[in-house]
Amino acid sequence: MKIRRAFADLSAGQVHYAECGDPDAPAVMLLHQSPRSWVEYREVLPLIGSHYRAIAMDTAGFGDSEAGGLPASIEQWAGVARELLDALGIERADVVGHHTGGVIAVELAAAFPERVRGLVLSSTPFTHEAFRLARAGRPPIDEVEASEDGTHLAALWQRRQGFYPANRPDLLQAFVLDALKASGGPEDGHRAVAAYRMEDRIHRIAHPTLIIRATDDPFASLHAAELCEQLSNARIVEIEGGMVPLPDQLPGPFAQAVLEFLETLA
């Protein structure tokens, strides 16, 4: 199935997105982790696009989307996602988010509840005070100092290697390519997540919600039950062996979990 790519002129500047499926079908918006791009959904798009209008956008400042001088924040990124729905003439969509994308999806549903039908939160943390304190005490996740001999590129690779499946250098290469394109640096998304006060927003959400727990993702797997407790209409599904790059590591099981959930909303 063909993937179509385009830009929309929004408050952040030119925002890039990729889509697949019938333009008249119900819409599913997919939001990526940071510092990735729509590319982590490249293989997922046709699977969901066989049933829906599947749209994977580049968050403002990541991938091929401009940052437009906007501050790197979950609230700003959710606002730009809503603008893209407007630009595409989409009144209401199901929203899928992975890692940072899941946090953006929470804010999108909290700020614009009428624009969201259902939520899929994949490897999404509950960013409350304890999360912020713990995050403040840890070193940066993806921040490396540029070096003349390029060893910082290897350092970026090696920092992530333990959280990626063995024998999949293609996934790490995709990560590094996206990290190098992040306009504010690869750590911007992590800082935005750490600053977001989800505890003040999540109780606005009554949407049906699927929480995907990737069993081998040490960053997020421990948060699934806690996140589920905060939502009035949520359940958890596990994807065995899933790691940090879940959508492009296991696109089939990921898409299947999303599609089975969306079928319950029909």
Secondary structure, DSSP 8 states (H G I E B T S, - for coil): ---EEEEEEETTEEEEEEEES-TTS-EEEEE--TT--GGGGTTHHHHHHTTSEEEEE--TTSTT---TT----HHHHHHHHHHHHHHTT-S-EEEEEETHHHHHHHHHHHH-GGGEEEEEEES-----HHHHHHHHTS--SS-----TTSHHHHHHHHHHHTTS-TT-HHHHHHHHHHHHH-TT-TTHHHHHHHH--GGGTGGG--S-EEEEEETT-TTTGGGHHHHHHT-TTEEEEEETT--TTHHHHSHHHHHHHHHHHHHTT-
